């Protein structure tokens, strides 16, 4: 993943604080994809890549408030 700029981290922190339902939706999508992963029969690499991206994005948004606070 490309390291986001401090401005992007602050924007993601605002999303985490002001729109927690967006983060919950993203985490739910990630959980759904992970539960479906063992059942994938075609294009396993695509399913694994989607899971990885969703996990990294979810983790980034979840941790962005702490990252933004440390950058001040």
N, CA, C and O atoms as a Tripos MOL2 file, in Angstrom:
@<TRIPOS>MOLECULE
protein
  288   287    72     0     0
PROTEIN
NO_CHARGES

@<TRIPOS>ATOM
      1 N           0.8450   -1.1700    0.0000 N.3       1 UNK1
      2 CA          0.0000    0.0000    0.0000 C.3       1 UNK1
      3 C           0.8960    1.2400    0.0000 C.2       1 UNK1
      4 O           1.9290    1.2720    0.6680 O.2       1 UNK1
      5 N           0.4960    2.2290   -0.7360 N.am      2 UNK2
      6 CA          1.1990    3.5060   -0.7580 C.3       2 UNK2
      7 C           0.8830    4.2330    0.5480 C.2       2 UNK2
      8 O          -0.2770    4.3410    0.9470 O.2       2 UNK2
      9 N           1.9130    4.7210    1.1940 N.am      3 UNK3
     10 CA          1.7160    5.4170    2.4680 C.3       3 UNK3
     11 C           0.9510    6.7210    2.2280 C.2       3 UNK3
     12 O           1.3800    7.5510    1.4260 O.2       3 UNK3
     13 N          -0.1770    6.9050    2.9180 N.am      4 UNK4
     14 CA         -0.9570    8.1240    2.7180 C.3       4 UNK4
     15 C          -0.3050    9.3410    3.3750 C.2       4 UNK4
     16 O           0.4300    9.2160    4.3550 O.2       4 UNK4
     17 N          -0.5840   10.4950    2.8280 N.am      5 UNK5
     18 CA         -0.0450   11.7390    3.3740 C.3       5 UNK5
     19 C          -0.7470   12.0590    4.6990 C.2       5 UNK5
     20 O          -1.8110   11.5080    4.9800 O.2       5 UNK5
     21 N          -0.1690   12.9330    5.5040 N.am      6 UNK6
     22 CA         -0.8130   13.3200    6.7630 C.3       6 UNK6
     23 C          -2.2140   13.9090    6.5580 C.2       6 UNK6
     24 O          -3.0930   13.7370    7.4030 O.2       6 UNK6
     25 N          -2.4140   14.5980    5.4430 N.am      7 UNK7
     26 CA         -3.7360   15.1670    5.1660 C.3       7 UNK7
     27 C          -4.7660   14.0580    4.9350 C.2       7 UNK7
     28 O          -5.9100   14.1580    5.3790 O.2       7 UNK7
     29 N          -4.3510   13.0180    4.2460 N.am      8 UNK8
     30 CA         -5.2570   11.8820    3.9980 C.3       8 UNK8
     31 C          -5.5440   11.1540    5.3030 C.2       8 UNK8
     32 O          -6.6770   10.7380    5.5430 O.2       8 UNK8
     33 N          -4.5340   10.9960    6.1460 N.am      9 UNK9
     34 CA         -4.7360   10.3570    7.4530 C.3       9 UNK9
     35 C          -5.7530   11.1420    8.2660 C.2       9 UNK9
     36 O          -6.6340   10.5510    8.8900 O.2       9 UNK9
     37 N          -5.6430   12.4640    8.2650 N.am     10 UNK10
     38 CA         -6.5980   13.2960    9.0070 C.3      10 UNK10
     39 C          -8.0010   13.1560    8.4350 C.2      10 UNK10
     40 O          -8.9730   13.1090    9.1900 O.2      10 UNK10
     41 N          -8.1200   13.0880    7.1230 N.am     11 UNK11
     42 CA         -9.4390   12.9190    6.4920 C.3      11 UNK11
     43 C         -10.0360   11.5670    6.8640 C.2      11 UNK11
     44 O         -11.2300   11.4690    7.1470 O.2      11 UNK11
     45 N          -9.2080   10.5270    6.8640 N.am     12 UNK12
     46 CA         -9.7070    9.2030    7.2440 C.3      12 UNK12
     47 C         -10.0920    9.1620    8.7220 C.2      12 UNK12
     48 O         -11.0450    8.4800    9.0980 O.2      12 UNK12
     49 N          -9.3590    9.8850    9.5520 N.am     13 UNK13
     50 CA         -9.7150    9.9690   10.9720 C.3      13 UNK13
     51 C         -11.0660   10.6370   11.1380 C.2      13 UNK13
     52 O         -11.8610   10.2320   11.9860 O.2      13 UNK13
     53 N         -11.3320   11.6600   10.3330 N.am     14 UNK14
     54 CA        -12.6390   12.3140   10.3930 C.3      14 UNK14
     55 C         -13.7460   11.3580    9.9630 C.2      14 UNK14
     56 O         -14.8340   11.3660   10.5400 O.2      14 UNK14
     57 N         -13.4780   10.5470    8.9670 N.am     15 UNK15
     58 CA        -14.4610    9.5420    8.5510 C.3      15 UNK15
     59 C         -14.7330    8.5810    9.7030 C.2      15 UNK15
     60 O         -15.8860    8.2510    9.9820 O.2      15 UNK15
     61 N         -13.6750    8.1350   10.3680 N.am     16 UNK16
     62 CA        -13.8320    7.1920   11.4790 C.3      16 UNK16
     63 C         -14.6590    7.8000   12.6120 C.2      16 UNK16
     64 O         -15.4660    7.1100   13.2350 O.2      16 UNK16
     65 N         -14.4560    9.0940   12.8780 N.am     17 UNK17
     66 CA        -15.1920    9.7580   13.9590 C.3      17 UNK17
     67 C         -16.6010   10.1720   13.5490 C.2      17 UNK17
     68 O         -17.5620    9.9120   14.2730 O.2      17 UNK17
     69 N         -16.7250   10.8090   12.3990 N.am     18 UNK18
     70 CA        -17.9970   11.4090   12.0120 C.3      18 UNK18
     71 C         -18.9480   10.4410   11.3200 C.2      18 UNK18
     72 O         -20.1620   10.6380   11.3430 O.2      18 UNK18
     73 N         -18.4000    9.3940   10.7060 N.am     19 UNK19
     74 CA        -19.2310    8.4440    9.9730 C.3      19 UNK19
     75 C         -18.8740    7.0110   10.3710 C.2      19 UNK19
     76 O         -18.4030    6.2380    9.5360 O.2      19 UNK19
     77 N         -19.0930    6.6510   11.6330 N.am     20 UNK20
     78 CA        -18.7260    5.3020   12.0760 C.3      20 UNK20
     79 C         -19.4910    4.2070   11.3400 C.2      20 UNK20
     80 O         -19.0110    3.0780   11.2330 O.2      20 UNK20
     81 N         -20.6760    4.5330   10.8340 N.am     21 UNK21
     82 CA        -21.4290    3.5230   10.0920 C.3      21 UNK21
     83 C         -20.7300    3.1490    8.7800 C.2      21 UNK21
     84 O         -20.8790    2.0240    8.3040 O.2      21 UNK21
     85 N         -19.9790    4.0660    8.1980 N.am     22 UNK22
     86 CA        -19.2120    3.7570    6.9880 C.3      22 UNK22
     87 C         -18.1030    2.7570    7.3170 C.2      22 UNK22
     88 O         -17.8530    1.8250    6.5530 O.2      22 UNK22
     89 N         -17.4490    2.9530    8.4430 N.am     23 UNK23
     90 CA        -16.4080    2.0190    8.8740 C.3      23 UNK23
     91 C         -17.0150    0.6620    9.2140 C.2      23 UNK23
     92 O         -16.4410   -0.3740    8.8770 O.2      23 UNK23
     93 N         -18.1660    0.6570    9.8760 N.am     24 UNK24
     94 CA        -18.8390   -0.6010   10.1980 C.3      24 UNK24
     95 C         -19.2100   -1.3530    8.9210 C.2      24 UNK24
     96 O         -19.0640   -2.5740    8.8570 O.2      24 UNK24
     97 N         -19.6850   -0.6390    7.9160 N.am     25 UNK25
     98 CA        -20.0410   -1.2650    6.6460 C.3      25 UNK25
     99 C         -18.8000   -1.8810    6.0010 C.2      25 UNK25
    100 O         -18.8450   -3.0130    5.5190 O.2      25 UNK25
    101 N         -17.7070   -1.1470    5.9920 N.am     26 UNK26
    102 CA        -16.4750   -1.6440    5.3970 C.3      26 UNK26
    103 C         -15.9780   -2.8840    6.1370 C.2      26 UNK26
    104 O         -15.5460   -3.8490    5.5070 O.2      26 UNK26
    105 N         -16.0370   -2.8640    7.4570 N.am     27 UNK27
    106 CA        -15.6110   -4.0150    8.2440 C.3      27 UNK27
    107 C         -16.5300   -5.2080    8.0170 C.2      27 UNK27
    108 O         -16.0770   -6.3520    7.9860 O.2      27 UNK27
    109 N         -17.8230   -4.9380    7.8600 N.am     28 UNK28
    110 CA        -18.7620   -6.0090    7.5670 C.3      28 UNK28
    111 C         -18.5010   -6.6370    6.2120 C.2      28 UNK28
    112 O         -18.5720   -7.8570    6.0630 O.2      28 UNK28
    113 N         -18.2010   -5.8100    5.2260 N.am     29 UNK29
    114 CA        -17.8760   -6.3070    3.8890 C.3      29 UNK29
    115 C         -16.6150   -7.1650    3.9510 C.2      29 UNK29
    116 O         -16.5450   -8.2330    3.3430 O.2      29 UNK29
    117 N         -15.6350   -6.6870    4.6860 N.am     30 UNK30
    118 CA        -14.3830   -7.4360    4.8430 C.3      30 UNK30
    119 C         -14.6570   -8.7870    5.5030 C.2      30 UNK30
    120 O         -14.1500   -9.8100    5.0430 O.2      30 UNK30
    121 N         -15.4420   -8.8020    6.5620 N.am     31 UNK31
    122 CA        -15.7700  -10.0540    7.2440 C.3      31 UNK31
    123 C         -16.5140  -11.0060    6.3130 C.2      31 UNK31
    124 O         -16.2540  -12.2090    6.3170 O.2      31 UNK31
    125 N         -17.4280  -10.4770    5.5250 N.am     32 UNK32
    126 CA        -18.1780  -11.2990    4.5710 C.3      32 UNK32
    127 C         -17.2400  -11.9330    3.5490 C.2      32 UNK32
    128 O         -17.3410  -13.1270    3.2660 O.2      32 UNK32
    129 N         -16.3370  -11.1440    3.0030 N.am     33 UNK33
    130 CA        -15.3880  -11.6620    2.0140 C.3      33 UNK33
    131 C         -14.4910  -12.7380    2.6300 C.2      33 UNK33
    132 O         -14.1790  -13.7370    1.9800 O.2      33 UNK33
    133 N         -14.0810  -12.5340    3.8740 N.am     34 UNK34
    134 CA        -13.2260  -13.5220    4.5330 C.3      34 UNK34
    135 C         -13.9650  -14.8350    4.7810 C.2      34 UNK34
    136 O         -13.3830  -15.9120    4.6480 O.2      34 UNK34
    137 N         -15.2420  -14.7460    5.1400 N.am     35 UNK35
    138 CA        -15.9980  -15.9760    5.3640 C.3      35 UNK35
    139 C         -16.2650  -16.7160    4.0580 C.2      35 UNK35
    140 O         -16.4000  -17.9400    4.0590 O.2      35 UNK35
    141 N         -16.3430  -15.9930    2.9520 N.am     36 UNK36
    142 CA        -16.5830  -16.6150    1.6570 C.3      36 UNK36
    143 C         -15.3170  -17.1640    1.0210 C.2      36 UNK36
    144 O         -15.3880  -17.9800    0.1020 O.2      36 UNK36
    145 N         -14.1690  -16.7280    1.4960 N.am     37 UNK37
    146 CA        -12.8980  -17.1010    0.8770 C.3      37 UNK37
    147 C         -12.6730  -18.6200    0.7750 C.2      37 UNK37
    148 O         -12.2120  -19.0840   -0.2680 O.2      37 UNK37
    149 N         -12.9760  -19.4030    1.8060 N.am     38 UNK38
    150 CA        -12.7450  -20.8480    1.6670 C.3      38 UNK38
    151 C         -13.6230  -21.5080    0.6000 C.2      38 UNK38
    152 O         -13.3040  -22.6010    0.1310 O.2      38 UNK38
    153 N         -14.7070  -20.8680    0.2180 N.am     39 UNK39
    154 CA        -15.6430  -21.4470   -0.7470 C.3      39 UNK39
    155 C         -15.3820  -21.0160   -2.1820 C.2      39 UNK39
    156 O         -16.0910  -21.4480   -3.0910 O.2      39 UNK39
    157 N         -14.3940  -20.1860   -2.4000 N.am     40 UNK40
    158 CA        -14.1090  -19.6960   -3.7470 C.3      40 UNK40
    159 C         -13.5490  -20.8460   -4.5800 C.2      40 UNK40
    160 O         -12.6110  -21.5300   -4.1700 O.2      40 UNK40
    161 N         -14.1370  -21.0440   -5.7480 N.am     41 UNK41
    162 CA        -13.6660  -22.1190   -6.6310 C.3      41 UNK41
    163 C         -12.9850  -21.5780   -7.8780 C.2      41 UNK41
    164 O         -12.1610  -22.2590   -8.4880 O.2      41 UNK41
    165 N         -13.3280  -20.3570   -8.2520 N.am     42 UNK42
    166 CA        -12.7140  -19.7580   -9.4340 C.3      42 UNK42
    167 C         -11.9970  -18.4730   -9.0350 C.2      42 UNK42
    168 O         -12.5060  -17.6870   -8.2350 O.2      42 UNK42
    169 N         -10.8410  -18.2760   -9.5880 N.am     43 UNK43
    170 CA        -10.0400  -17.0670   -9.4050 C.3      43 UNK43
    171 C          -9.7770  -16.7540   -7.9310 C.2      43 UNK43
    172 O         -10.1750  -15.7080   -7.4190 O.2      43 UNK43
    173 N          -9.1090  -17.6730   -7.2760 N.am     44 UNK44
    174 CA         -8.7630  -17.5350   -5.8670 C.3      44 UNK44
    175 C          -7.8950  -16.3030   -5.6200 C.2      44 UNK44
    176 O          -8.0350  -15.6360   -4.5950 O.2      44 UNK44
    177 N          -7.0020  -16.0030   -6.5550 N.am     45 UNK45
    178 CA         -6.1140  -14.8490   -6.3910 C.3      45 UNK45
    179 C          -6.9070  -13.5500   -6.3140 C.2      45 UNK45
    180 O          -6.5660  -12.6600   -5.5350 O.2      45 UNK45
    181 N          -7.9490  -13.4360   -7.1080 N.am     46 UNK46
    182 CA         -8.7890  -12.2370   -7.0740 C.3      46 UNK46
    183 C          -9.4850  -12.0990   -5.7220 C.2      46 UNK46
    184 O          -9.5210  -11.0110   -5.1470 O.2      46 UNK46
    185 N         -10.0300  -13.1860   -5.2230 N.am     47 UNK47
    186 CA        -10.7170  -13.1620   -3.9290 C.3      47 UNK47
    187 C          -9.7420  -12.8320   -2.8020 C.2      47 UNK47
    188 O         -10.0760  -12.0680   -1.8960 O.2      47 UNK47
    189 N          -8.5410  -13.4030   -2.8520 N.am     48 UNK48
    190 CA         -7.5400  -13.1170   -1.8220 C.3      48 UNK48
    191 C          -7.0930  -11.6600   -1.8830 C.2      48 UNK48
    192 O          -6.9010  -11.0230   -0.8480 O.2      48 UNK48
    193 N          -6.9300  -11.1390   -3.0840 N.am     49 UNK49
    194 CA         -6.5420   -9.7430   -3.2400 C.3      49 UNK49
    195 C          -7.5960   -8.8020   -2.7130 C.2      49 UNK49
    196 O          -7.2830   -7.8060   -2.0610 O.2      49 UNK49
    197 N          -8.8580   -9.1190   -2.9980 N.am     50 UNK50
    198 CA         -9.9550   -8.2910   -2.4990 C.3      50 UNK50
    199 C          -9.9700   -8.2950   -0.9750 C.2      50 UNK50
    200 O         -10.1620   -7.2490   -0.3550 O.2      50 UNK50
    201 N          -9.7680   -9.4640   -0.3670 N.am     51 UNK51
    202 CA         -9.7240   -9.5500    1.0920 C.3      51 UNK51
    203 C          -8.5700   -8.7320    1.6640 C.2      51 UNK51
    204 O          -8.7280   -8.0320    2.6650 O.2      51 UNK51
    205 N          -7.4150   -8.8270    1.0200 N.am     52 UNK52
    206 CA         -6.2610   -8.0930    1.5160 C.3      52 UNK52
    207 C          -6.4910   -6.5870    1.4540 C.2      52 UNK52
    208 O          -6.1840   -5.8700    2.4060 O.2      52 UNK52
    209 N          -7.0210   -6.1160    0.3520 N.am     53 UNK53
    210 CA         -7.2730   -4.6790    0.2080 C.3      53 UNK53
    211 C          -8.3020   -4.2100    1.2320 C.2      53 UNK53
    212 O          -8.1160   -3.1700    1.8640 O.2      53 UNK53
    213 N          -9.3740   -4.9590    1.4010 N.am     54 UNK54
    214 CA        -10.3940   -4.5760    2.3710 C.3      54 UNK54
    215 C          -9.8400   -4.5740    3.7920 C.2      54 UNK54
    216 O         -10.1630   -3.6880    4.5830 O.2      54 UNK54
    217 N          -9.0110   -5.5580    4.1170 N.am     55 UNK55
    218 CA         -8.4230   -5.6090    5.4550 C.3      55 UNK55
    219 C          -7.4870   -4.4290    5.6860 C.2      55 UNK55
    220 O          -7.5190   -3.8190    6.7550 O.2      55 UNK55
    221 N          -6.6560   -4.0990    4.7020 N.am     56 UNK56
    222 CA         -5.7300   -2.9810    4.8580 C.3      56 UNK56
    223 C          -6.4740   -1.6540    4.9580 C.2      56 UNK56
    224 O          -6.1150   -0.8010    5.7710 O.2      56 UNK56
    225 N          -7.4890   -1.4780    4.1530 N.am     57 UNK57
    226 CA         -8.2680   -0.2370    4.1900 C.3      57 UNK57
    227 C          -9.0150   -0.1010    5.5100 C.2      57 UNK57
    228 O          -9.0440    0.9770    6.1040 O.2      57 UNK57
    229 N          -9.6130   -1.1870    5.9650 N.am     58 UNK58
    230 CA        -10.3170   -1.1760    7.2410 C.3      58 UNK58
    231 C          -9.3640   -0.8650    8.3870 C.2      58 UNK58
    232 O          -9.6910   -0.0750    9.2730 O.2      58 UNK58
    233 N          -8.1940   -1.4810    8.3720 N.am     59 UNK59
    234 CA         -7.1970   -1.2410    9.4140 C.3      59 UNK59
    235 C          -6.7170    0.2130    9.3760 C.2      59 UNK59
    236 O          -6.5580    0.8440   10.4200 O.2      59 UNK59
    237 N          -6.4890    0.7390    8.1750 N.am     60 UNK60
    238 CA         -6.0280    2.1170    8.0370 C.3      60 UNK60
    239 C          -7.0490    3.1010    8.6020 C.2      60 UNK60
    240 O          -6.6850    4.0200    9.3350 O.2      60 UNK60
    241 N          -8.3030    2.9170    8.2700 N.am     61 UNK61
    242 CA         -9.3300    3.8340    8.7760 C.3      61 UNK61
    243 C          -9.4840    3.6820   10.2840 C.2      61 UNK61
    244 O          -9.6530    4.6750   10.9910 O.2      61 UNK61
    245 N          -9.4270    2.4600   10.7800 N.am     62 UNK62
    246 CA         -9.5570    2.2260   12.2240 C.3      62 UNK62
    247 C          -8.4180    2.8790   12.9920 C.2      62 UNK62
    248 O          -8.6320    3.4590   14.0560 O.2      62 UNK62
    249 N          -7.2120    2.7870   12.4550 N.am     63 UNK63
    250 CA         -6.0360    3.3200   13.1590 C.3      63 UNK63
    251 C          -5.7570    4.7910   12.8450 C.2      63 UNK63
    252 O          -4.8910    5.3950   13.4770 O.2      63 UNK63
    253 N          -6.4640    5.3720   11.8910 N.am     64 UNK64
    254 CA         -6.1660    6.7460   11.4750 C.3      64 UNK64
    255 C          -6.3330    7.7830   12.5840 C.2      64 UNK64
    256 O          -5.5440    8.7280   12.6250 O.2      64 UNK64
    257 N          -7.3220    7.6640   13.4950 N.am     65 UNK65
    258 CA         -7.3740    8.6710   14.5710 C.3      65 UNK65
    259 C          -6.1090    8.6890   15.4200 C.2      65 UNK65
    260 O          -5.6270    9.7600   15.7890 O.2      65 UNK65
    261 N          -5.5690    7.5150   15.7340 N.am     66 UNK66
    262 CA         -4.3300    7.4630   16.5190 C.3      66 UNK66
    263 C          -3.1500    7.9920   15.7210 C.2      66 UNK66
    264 O          -2.2940    8.6990   16.2520 O.2      66 UNK66
    265 N          -3.1140    7.6450   14.4450 N.am     67 UNK67
    266 CA         -2.0220    8.1180   13.5800 C.3      67 UNK67
    267 C          -2.0790    9.6420   13.4320 C.2      67 UNK67
    268 O          -1.0410   10.3050   13.4340 O.2      67 UNK67
    269 N          -3.2750   10.1890   13.3040 N.am     68 UNK68
    270 CA         -3.4240   11.6440   13.1560 C.3      68 UNK68
    271 C          -3.0130   12.3500   14.4480 C.2      68 UNK68
    272 O          -2.4000   13.4160   14.4060 O.2      68 UNK68
    273 N          -3.3480   11.7610   15.5870 N.am     69 UNK69
    274 CA         -2.9820   12.3620   16.8730 C.3      69 UNK69
    275 C          -1.4670   12.3650   17.0810 C.2      69 UNK69
    276 O          -0.9130   13.3070   17.6480 O.2      69 UNK69
    277 N          -0.8080   11.3120   16.6210 N.am     70 UNK70
    278 CA          0.6540   11.2380   16.7730 C.3      70 UNK70
    279 C           1.3800   12.2020   15.8700 C.2      70 UNK70
    280 O           2.4960   12.6200   16.1820 O.2      70 UNK70
    281 N           0.7690   12.5690   14.7490 N.am     71 UNK71
    282 CA          1.4460   13.4520   13.8060 C.3      71 UNK71
    283 C           1.3850   14.9170   14.2120 C.2      71 UNK71
    284 O           2.0260   15.7580   13.5820 O.2      71 UNK71
    285 N           0.6300   15.2330   15.2460 N.am     72 UNK72
    286 CA          0.5190   16.6410   15.6810 C.3      72 UNK72
    287 C           1.6910   17.0610   16.5130 C.2      72 UNK72
    288 O           1.7540   18.2080   16.9570 O.2      72 UNK72
@<TRIPOS>BOND
     1     1     2 1
     2     2     3 1
     3     3     4 2
     4     3     5 am
     5     5     6 1
     6     6     7 1
     7     7     8 2
     8     7     9 am
     9     9    10 1
    10    10    11 1
    11    11    12 2
    12    11    13 am
    13    13    14 1
    14    14    15 1
    15    15    16 2
    16    15    17 am
    17    17    18 1
    18    18    19 1
    19    19    20 2
    20    19    21 am
    21    21    22 1
    22    22    23 1
    23    23    24 2
    24    23    25 am
    25    25    26 1
    26    26    27 1
    27    27    28 2
    28    27    29 am
    29    29    30 1
    30    30    31 1
    31    31    32 2
    32    31    33 am
    33    33    34 1
    34    34    35 1
    35    35    36 2
    36    35    37 am
    37    37    38 1
    38    38    39 1
    39    39    40 2
    40    39    41 am
    41    41    42 1
    42    42    43 1
    43    43    44 2
    44    43    45 am
    45    45    46 1
    46    46    47 1
    47    47    48 2
    48    47    49 am
    49    49    50 1
    50    50    51 1
    51    51    52 2
    52    51    53 am
    53    53    54 1
    54    54    55 1
    55    55    56 2
    56    55    57 am
    57    57    58 1
    58    58    59 1
    59    59    60 2
    60    59    61 am
    61    61    62 1
    62    62    63 1
    63    63    64 2
    64    63    65 am
    65    65    66 1
    66    66    67 1
    67    67    68 2
    68    67    69 am
    69    69    70 1
    70    70    71 1
    71    71    72 2
    72    71    73 am
    73    73    74 1
    74    74    75 1
    75    75    76 2
    76    75    77 am
    77    77    78 1
    78    78    79 1
    79    79    80 2
    80    79    81 am
    81    81    82 1
    82    82    83 1
    83    83    84 2
    84    83    85 am
    85    85    86 1
    86    86    87 1
    87    87    88 2
    88    87    89 am
    89    89    90 1
    90    90    91 1
    91    91    92 2
    92    91    93 am
    93    93    94 1
    94    94    95 1
    95    95    96 2
    96    95    97 am
    97    97    98 1
    98    98    99 1
    99    99   100 2
   100    99   101 am
   101   101   102 1
   102   102   103 1
   103   103   104 2
   104   103   105 am
   105   105   106 1
   106   106   107 1
   107   107   108 2
   108   107   109 am
   109   109   110 1
   110   110   111 1
   111   111   112 2
   112   111   113 am
   113   113   114 1
   114   114   115 1
   115   115   116 2
   116   115   117 am
   117   117   118 1
   118   118   119 1
   119   119   120 2
   120   119   121 am
   121   121   122 1
   122   122   123 1
   123   123   124 2
   124   123   125 am
   125   125   126 1
   126   126   127 1
   127   127   128 2
   128   127   129 am
   129   129   130 1
   130   130   131 1
   131   131   132 2
   132   131   133 am
   133   133   134 1
   134   134   135 1
   135   135   136 2
   136   135   137 am
   137   137   138 1
   138   138   139 1
   139   139   140 2
   140   139   141 am
   141   141   142 1
   142   142   143 1
   143   143   144 2
   144   143   145 am
   145   145   146 1
   146   146   147 1
   147   147   148 2
   148   147   149 am
   149   149   150 1
   150   150   151 1
   151   151   152 2
   152   151   153 am
   153   153   154 1
   154   154   155 1
   155   155   156 2
   156   155   157 am
   157   157   158 1
   158   158   159 1
   159   159   160 2
   160   159   161 am
   161   161   162 1
   162   162   163 1
   163   163   164 2
   164   163   165 am
   165   165   166 1
   166   166   167 1
   167   167   168 2
   168   167   169 am
   169   169   170 1
   170   170   171 1
   171   171   172 2
   172   171   173 am
   173   173   174 1
   174   174   175 1
   175   175   176 2
   176   175   177 am
   177   177   178 1
   178   178   179 1
   179   179   180 2
   180   179   181 am
   181   181   182 1
   182   182   183 1
   183   183   184 2
   184   183   185 am
   185   185   186 1
   186   186   187 1
   187   187   188 2
   188   187   189 am
   189   189   190 1
   190   190   191 1
   191   191   192 2
   192   191   193 am
   193   193   194 1
   194   194   195 1
   195   195   196 2
   196   195   197 am
   197   197   198 1
   198   198   199 1
   199   199   200 2
   200   199   201 am
   201   201   202 1
   202   202   203 1
   203   203   204 2
   204   203   205 am
   205   205   206 1
   206   206   207 1
   207   207   208 2
   208   207   209 am
   209   209   210 1
   210   210   211 1
   211   211   212 2
   212   211   213 am
   213   213   214 1
   214   214   215 1
   215   215   216 2
   216   215   217 am
   217   217   218 1
   218   218   219 1
   219   219   220 2
   220   219   221 am
   221   221   222 1
   222   222   223 1
   223   223   224 2
   224   223   225 am
   225   225   226 1
   226   226   227 1
   227   227   228 2
   228   227   229 am
   229   229   230 1
   230   230   231 1
   231   231   232 2
   232   231   233 am
   233   233   234 1
   234   234   235 1
   235   235   236 2
   236   235   237 am
   237   237   238 1
   238   238   239 1
   239   239   240 2
   240   239   241 am
   241   241   242 1
   242   242   243 1
   243   243   244 2
   244   243   245 am
   245   245   246 1
   246   246   247 1
   247   247   248 2
   248   247   249 am
   249   249   250 1
   250   250   251 1
   251   251   252 2
   252   251   253 am
   253   253   254 1
   254   254   255 1
   255   255   256 2
   256   255   257 am
   257   257   258 1
   258   258   259 1
   259   259   260 2
   260   259   261 am
   261   261   262 1
   262   262   263 1
   263   263   264 2
   264   263   265 am
   265   265   266 1
   266   266   267 1
   267   267   268 2
   268   267   269 am
   269   269   270 1
   270   270   271 1
   271   271   272 2
   272   271   273 am
   273   273   274 1
   274   274   275 1
   275   275   276 2
   276   275   277 am
   277   277   278 1
   278   278   279 1
   279   279   280 2
   280   279   281 am
   281   281   282 1
   282   282   283 1
   283   283   284 2
   284   283   285 am
   285   285   286 1
   286   286   287 1
   287   287   288 2
@<TRIPOS>SUBSTRUCTURE
     1 UNK1         2 RESIDUE 1 A UNK
     2 UNK2         6 RESIDUE 1 A UNK
     3 UNK3        10 RESIDUE 1 A UNK
     4 UNK4        14 RESIDUE 1 A UNK
     5 UNK5        18 RESIDUE 1 A UNK
     6 UNK6        22 RESIDUE 1 A UNK
     7 UNK7        26 RESIDUE 1 A UNK
     8 UNK8        30 RESIDUE 1 A UNK
     9 UNK9        34 RESIDUE 1 A UNK
    10 UNK10       38 RESIDUE 1 A UNK
    11 UNK11       42 RESIDUE 1 A UNK
    12 UNK12       46 RESIDUE 1 A UNK
    13 UNK13       50 RESIDUE 1 A UNK
    14 UNK14       54 RESIDUE 1 A UNK
    15 UNK15       58 RESIDUE 1 A UNK
    16 UNK16       62 RESIDUE 1 A UNK
    17 UNK17       66 RESIDUE 1 A UNK
    18 UNK18       70 RESIDUE 1 A UNK
    19 UNK19       74 RESIDUE 1 A UNK
    20 UNK20       78 RESIDUE 1 A UNK
    21 UNK21       82 RESIDUE 1 A UNK
    22 UNK22       86 RESIDUE 1 A UNK
    23 UNK23       90 RESIDUE 1 A UNK
    24 UNK24       94 RESIDUE 1 A UNK
    25 UNK25       98 RESIDUE 1 A UNK
    26 UNK26      102 RESIDUE 1 A UNK
    27 UNK27      106 RESIDUE 1 A UNK
    28 UNK28      110 RESIDUE 1 A UNK
    29 UNK29      114 RESIDUE 1 A UNK
    30 UNK30      118 RESIDUE 1 A UNK
    31 UNK31      122 RESIDUE 1 A UNK
    32 UNK32      126 RESIDUE 1 A UNK
    33 UNK33      130 RESIDUE 1 A UNK
    34 UNK34      134 RESIDUE 1 A UNK
    35 UNK35      138 RESIDUE 1 A UNK
    36 UNK36      142 RESIDUE 1 A UNK
    37 UNK37      146 RESIDUE 1 A UNK
    38 UNK38      150 RESIDUE 1 A UNK
    39 UNK39      154 RESIDUE 1 A UNK
    40 UNK40      158 RESIDUE 1 A UNK
    41 UNK41      162 RESIDUE 1 A UNK
    42 UNK42      166 RESIDUE 1 A UNK
    43 UNK43      170 RESIDUE 1 A UNK
    44 UNK44      174 RESIDUE 1 A UNK
    45 UNK45      178 RESIDUE 1 A UNK
    46 UNK46      182 RESIDUE 1 A UNK
    47 UNK47      186 RESIDUE 1 A UNK
    48 UNK48      190 RESIDUE 1 A UNK
    49 UNK49      194 RESIDUE 1 A UNK
    50 UNK50      198 RESIDUE 1 A UNK
    51 UNK51      202 RESIDUE 1 A UNK
    52 UNK52      206 RESIDUE 1 A UNK
    53 UNK53      210 RESIDUE 1 A UNK
    54 UNK54      214 RESIDUE 1 A UNK
    55 UNK55      218 RESIDUE 1 A UNK
    56 UNK56      222 RESIDUE 1 A UNK
    57 UNK57      226 RESIDUE 1 A UNK
    58 UNK58      230 RESIDUE 1 A UNK
    59 UNK59      234 RESIDUE 1 A UNK
    60 UNK60      238 RESIDUE 1 A UNK
    61 UNK61      242 RESIDUE 1 A UNK
    62 UNK62      246 RESIDUE 1 A UNK
    63 UNK63      250 RESIDUE 1 A UNK
    64 UNK64      254 RESIDUE 1 A UNK
    65 UNK65      258 RESIDUE 1 A UNK
    66 UNK66      262 RESIDUE 1 A UNK
    67 UNK67      266 RESIDUE 1 A UNK
    68 UNK68      270 RESIDUE 1 A UNK
    69 UNK69      274 RESIDUE 1 A UNK
    70 UNK70      278 RESIDUE 1 A UNK
    71 UNK71      282 RESIDUE 1 A UNK
    72 UNK72      286 RESIDUE 1 A UNK
